[in-house]
Amino acid sequence: MLKPFKITYTKTIILYLGILVFLNACATVNVSSLIGGRHKHDYAQNFESMQTYNLNPAPAVLAANKDYIFIQNSGAQLAIENAMAGKKIRKERHLMPDFKLNYYFTGKQGISTGQLNQLFNYNLGLAWDDIYGTGKGIANNSHHFSGQTFIIDFVSRNNNRLIWRGSAPTGISLDDNENDIRTSLDKAIEVILDPFPPENNFESLKSPVFNE
């Protein structure tokens, strides 16, 4: 015959703590894949002076890409615009913006930095992600972005020079429902844009400057 289970004070505390741990795990499961967002930038750029942006038109090869079409239809552009508005950075459609923006979704295959830079025909410059200006940052190496990664690039307004890049894994699958896709995408974009703008590294950049 089974003995009746007596709930003691100690057992109650243990049970309560166990429930808290479980609920916390449930609450964070959707964002756990976003830990480790990757951010790189041009140390010689004055990001603090940037107040306006616009999106670059997608290259023809990208506009026909099924993964890009999928992420567009999932509300990627609107999510970016909302996040930028939250940072008080305004989308400028008519006048020359302070910088331009590209975004990319790697789908299942992933992509290397070299392929991504070639796709957008970036001018990498010399000071990119290198405080000493030797050009040995992420834009010039063979780093591989894994599948289901969302990437946002900021480029200079005149010469298409890559000046900032952020990325985060999303865990998004084409088979996911619409709400899950949008939730994961919103969280990835939040992780990507959270550290923008980075602080200026040189005193000479404390006053507003423009990219030429």
N, C-alpha and C positions, 0 to 999 in steps of 0.2 A: 504494500500500500504506500502511495506517495505521501511524503510529509508536506504539510501546507507550507508555502513559501512566505516567509516573514520579511517584510520590507523594513529594514533598519534605517537609521539616519545615515549611516555610512553608505549603504547601498543606494539610498535615494540620491545622495550627492554624486556618486559614481554614475548613476543612470542619467542624471541631469547633465553632467559634463559630457557624457557620451552623445546625448541628443544635440548639445551645442556644437560639438565637433562635426557631427553628421550634417547639421543644418549649414554650418559654415562651408563644408565641402560642397554641398549642393549649390550654395550661393556663388561659389567661385569656379565651379567646373567650366562655365562658359568662357571665362577669361583666362584660364590657366594656360591655354595655348598661345596667348598674346604676350606672355612674359618673355623678355629678351628682344623687344623692339630694337631695331638697328638704326642709328642716326649718325650721319657724317656730313661735314660741311666745309666750306671754303673759309679758312681762318682770316683771310684778307678782306672779307665781305662785311659791310655794315648792315646787319640784319635789323637792328633796332630802328633804322630809319624807314623800313618797308611798311607801308600802310595800305597799298593797293596791289591787286593782282588781276590776271585774267588767265583763262585756260587756253593752251595752245590747241589748234585743230589736230586731231589724231592723224598720224601718217596713214596713207592709203592702205598699206599692208596690215596695219593694226586695226583700222576701221572694219576690215573684213574678217578679223580674227574672232572665232566663236567664243573664246574666253573673254575677250574684251567686250563683245556684244552682250554676253551674259552679265558681266559686272556693271555695264552701263544700265541695262534693264533692271538691275537690282538696286538702282538708286545711288550709285557711287558718287556721281557728280554732285547731287543734292546733299549727300552726307558731308562731302568735303566743304561745300559752300557754307553749310550750317556751322561746321567746326571752325572755319575761318572767321565767320561772322561773330562767333563766340569769343574770338581773340581780337575783335575790333579791327580786323583786316578786311577791307572792302573790295568787292569785285568791281573792276573798272572795265566797262564795255566800250566806252567811246574815246576816252583819252588814253595816253600812254601810261600803262601801269608801272609800278616800281619793279615788278618781276612777273614772270609767267610760270605756269604750273602744268605739269604732265602727270598722269597716273597710269599704273599698269597692274594687271593681275596675272600671276604666273600660271594659273590653271594647274594641271597635274604635272607638267613636265619641269617646271622651274626654269630659271634663266640665269646666265652668268652676267656679271657687270659689263663685260666686253660686248655681249650681244645686245644688252639693253642700251648701252651708250651708242652703239652703231644704229640701232633701230631709230633713235631720236636724233641721230647725227649731232651729238653734243660736242661742243668745244670745251675740253676739259681744263684748260688753263694750267698754271703752274702751282698755285697756292692751295689747290683743292685738298682739304682734309690734312694739311701738313703745315704746322706752325712755322717750319723753317723754309717753306716754299720750294721744296725739292720735288714735289709732284708725286709722292709715293703713297697717296691715299687710296681709298677704296675704289675710286673711279678708274684707277689705273692698274688694278689687279684683277685676278681671276676668281673673285668671290662668287659663289653660286647661291642664288636665292632658291629655297626649296619650293615645292608645289604649294598651291593655295596661299601664296604670299601676296599681300597688297603693298605697292610701292608708290610713293609720292615724290616727285622731283620738282625742285624750284630752279629756274634758269634765268639768266640775265635777260633783260627786256630787249636788248639790241642784237647781241651776237650769239645767242643760244648757248651761253657758257653755263655749265652745270655748277650750281653753287650750294645746293643743299639736297640731301636725300634721306628719306625716312622709310622704314619698312616694318611690317609686322605680319606674322603668320595669322591666317584667319580660320583655318579648319573648314572652310566653306566647300561644299560639294554641290554639283549641279542638281543632285537629287534631293537636296534639303528643301524644306518648305520656305515660302517667301518670308515669313516672319523671322525664322531662324537665320536666314541669309542676311537680312537687313540688320538684325541685332548684332551678329558677328562682325559685319562690315562696319557698323557704327563704332564698335569697341576697338577694332583694329585701327580705324582712322583716328580715334581719340588717342590711342597709344602712340601713333606715328607723330601727330601734331602737338602732343603735350609739351615737349621740350622746346618748341619754336616760340619766339626766336632765341637762338643761342646768344650769349653775351659777346659783345665786341672784345677782341683780344688786344687791340692796339689803341692807344690814346688818339692816334691820328684819325680813327674811325668814329670818334664820339660825336662828330657833327655829320649831318646828312650828306651822303654822296650818291652819285648815280653811276650805273654800269655803262661803260662805253664799249 
